[in-house]
Amino acid sequence: MKPVAEARGVEVYCPIDGWISFFNSPYPAHKSMTGVDIYPGLEYGEAAPSPIEGRLIAVRRVKAPRGRLFRDAGYDVLTLYESVENPRVVVKMLHLEPIIDVGERIGVGDELGLLLRSGYFDFWTSPHIHIEVREPSDPIRARGGHPFKRLLRPEIGDPPEELRGRVIEARPEYILLELEGRRGGLAARVDGVPILLDGGIPHYGFLGLHASTSIEGEVVRLCGKPLGRVERIFGDCALARFEGLGFRVGGHPVGLSLYLSVGSKASVKLIPERPGAIYEEAGEELEIEFSGG
């Protein structure tokens, strides 16, 4: 487990072979950097390790919409934890059914709960835990969490001139493409400065940017093509509005789902228009082509 984010003194951890995202979701916390998603690299129904040190203080099963093009769990679970590091705040988690009792204390890496396939997800969404740090007087709303600071310092290499990689996982819902020779994530540029991308494009209409220093530019370019414009800066991270480009693989339109890799090689999730619309096999080499822009 590695510390990847911090808010109000509460550190959030992720397995070394997992992924994180601050921006890859349409929900409000992911436009204000007040939520972080931890992808532990497990399947739905498996027990996830705890990303924090704390004590479980509340469990609430909540209604969720029906899954679109997939079978969901039929509900979601919201849990609240008292933080050991800062008892004056609470930690809110979603998409995890705890296997510990209220009042029980857990440490980082302890088995915490079973990963749920929530109806709030899209068909391509991988198992993850959504985390916010909140005031005890306002623990549940979709807005109002404390902003996170990114602790993970991913490798940011020179951005690629073309998008090409090897299929390492192929499912009807998505294809996972490993970007050869790269770690951290998919690199692009903001006014010439290398950054990493985090988000879902074009489907969410915005994306996140991660840099090694403060972001000051405006125009985001991927493989030399304009991808969007910076709208909001959070120090060494930023939110950009997506503009114009489309993506295709073998003539089929795809979306790109982008994350930060904690310890493994960089990858891109290719999203078909519907499950099974694209068929590829593990080991194949693919190139992502641009359309529009």
N, C-alpha and C positions, 0 to 999 in steps of 0.2 A: 504493500500500500504506500502511496506517495501523496503528500499534500499538494493539492491543485488549486485551491481557492480559499479565501478568508473573508469574513465579514464580522465586524464588531468583536474581533478576537477569537471567533469560532473558525477552526480550520476544518476543511472538507477534504477527504482523501478518496483516491481511486486506485483500484488494482493496477499494477505496473503494466499489465497486458490489456488494459481497458482504454476507453476513450472518454472525452468530456466535451460538453458544448454549453456555451452561454447563450447562443443565438439561434440554434436550429429548432425552432418551434414558433407557431403563430401566436402564442399566448403572451399576455402583457409583460410578465417578468422577464421574458427573453428579448424585449425591446429596450429594457432599462438596466440590464445587467444586475438584476436583483434575484435571478434564479440561475442555478447551474444544474445540468443533467449529467449524471454519472452512469456510464455504460460499462458494466463490469465484465462484458464478454461472456455472459451466460445465457441460457435459454429461459423462456417463460416457464414458471413453476419451480425453478431452481432457487436455492437459498443464496441470497446475496450477502456479502460482507458489509458490516456497518461502515459508513463513510465518516462517522463522527464518534466522539466519546461523549456519552450522556446517559440520561435516565428517561425511559418512556413514561410520559405523563398522561397521554390521551390517545384513544383510537376511535376513529369515526368512519364507518362504512358509508359511502356516498353514492348517490345515483350517477350514472354515466350514460351518455348516448349509446345507441347501438353502433357497433363497428360497421364501417362501410367496406364491403368486399372482404371481410374477415369475421371470424367468430371471437367475440370479446369475452371477458370474464363475467359480464353481467353486472358489474359494479366496480367501484374503485375504493381505495382506502386512503384516508388522510391520517397521518400520525404526527404527534407533537412530542418533542423531547426537550428536557431541560439540559442545557449545555454544561459540561464540567468546567470548560474554560471560561465561560461567562454566564453565570446563573441568572443574570438580569435580562437575558433574551431567551427565546425559544426557537427551536429548529423545526421547521415544517417539512414533511416529506409526503410524496404522493407515489402511487403505483407500486406499493410494496405492502404485503400483508404480513404483519409481524408474527414471529414465532416465539417471542418473549412476552412476558406479562407486564401490565402496567405497574410501575414502581421498580421494575428491574433495571439495573444499570448494565450498559454495554460498553465495550472498548472498541477502538478502531480495528477492523478486520474480523471481529466476532460475527458469527452468523446472526443476521438480524431478521430477515423475513423472505417471503416468496415473491418473486417478480410477477406482477399482474399484467395481462394484456388488456389495457383499458380501452373503452369505447371512445375516449378522447384522442386516441392515437389514429394515425393513418395506417393503411395496410402495410406500408414499408417500415414502420417504426420498430426499432430494435428494443429489447428489454432494457429499461433504465430506471433510475430513481431521480425524481425531481426534488430539489432542495432549495429552501429559502431560510433566511435568518430573520426573525420577526420580533416585534415588541409583544410582550405577554398580553397586553390589552387589545391587540389586533392581530391574532395569530393566523387567521384563516382566509381572509380576502385574497382575491387574485392580484391585487395591487398593494403596495405599501411595505414591501420588504426592504431590508438594508442592502445597499449596493455591495457587490462582491469585488474583491481585488484578485486578479489572477496570480497565483503563486507558481504555476507551471511555467517553465521557461523552455518552450519548444525550440527545436532547431529550425532556423529560417534560412534556407539556402537560396540560391539564385532561382527565380521562377522559371518554369519550363517554357520552351518555345512551342511545344505541342503537347496535347493531353493524350498520353499513351500509358498503358499498364497491362498487368497480367491478372486474369480472373482468379481470385483465390476462394470465392464462394459464389455459388449460383443457385438462386431460389426463384420460384415464380414471382415473389414479391419484390425482389431486387437482385442486383449483381454487385458484388464487392470487388473493386478493382484496386490492386496494389500498385502504387506509383513507384516504379523501380528506382532505386538509388536515393530515395527521399524519406525523411523522417518528419515527424511533427504534424504535417498536414499539407494541403495544396497551397503552393505559394503563388502570389500575384504581386502587383505593385500599386502603391499609392503615390502618384506623382514621382515615379522612379524609385521609391523606397520599397524594398521587399517586405511583404507581410504574409500572414497565413489567413486563409478564408475559413469561416465557420458559419454554416447556415444551410438553408434549403432554397435552391434557385432552379427555375424561376417561380416555383409554386408559392413561396411565402412572400415574394416581392421585396425582401430585404435580406441582408447578410451581415455577419460580423467580421471584423478585421482584428488581427493580433500582430503586434509589432514588438521589437526588442526595446524600443524607446517610445517617447510620446509621439502620437500620430498628429501630423500637422497638415497633411495634404488634402486633396479634394477628389481627384478622379482616380477610380480604381480600374486597373487594366489587367486582364488575364490573357496570356499569350499575345500581348500587344493590342488586344481588342478591348474597347471600353465596356466595363461591366457594371458600373454604377458610380454614385457620388456619395461622399461622406456627409452624413446628416447630424451625427451626434458623436462626440468624442468622450471616452472614459479613460484618459491618460494614455496607456499603451494599448488600449482597445478602442474600437469605434463601431458604430452602426452606420451602414451604407444602404441607400435606396437602390435596388436593382433596376437596371435599365436595358431593355432591348434584346439581348442575346438569347438565342435558343441553342439547344444541344441535341445531337443525334448520334446514334450508334447503328451502323449498318442500315441507314435510311430510316430508322425508327426514332421518334422523338423521345427524349429522356429528360428527367430532372436530375440534378446533382444534390446529394445530401452529404454535407461536409462537417468534419469534426476535427478536434485536436487529439492526436495520438499521444498517450502518456509514455510508453516505452517501446512500442513496436513501429514498424514501417508505416509510412503515410498511406492512406487509402481513400477512395471515393466510392460512395454508394450510388449506383445508377438505378433510377426509378422508372419503371415502364408506365405507360398510360393506364394499364390495368394489369393485374397479376397474370403472368404467363405470356404477355405480349412480346417479350424478348426471350429467346432461348440461347444461352451460351453454356459452355462447359468449363470447369476449372482447368487452369493451365493455359487457356487461350489468350493470345495477345489482342488487345482491342485499342482502337483510337476513337476518342470523342471528337466529333466534328462540330463546328459552330454553324449556326444558321441565323440570319438576320444580323442586325448590328452594323 
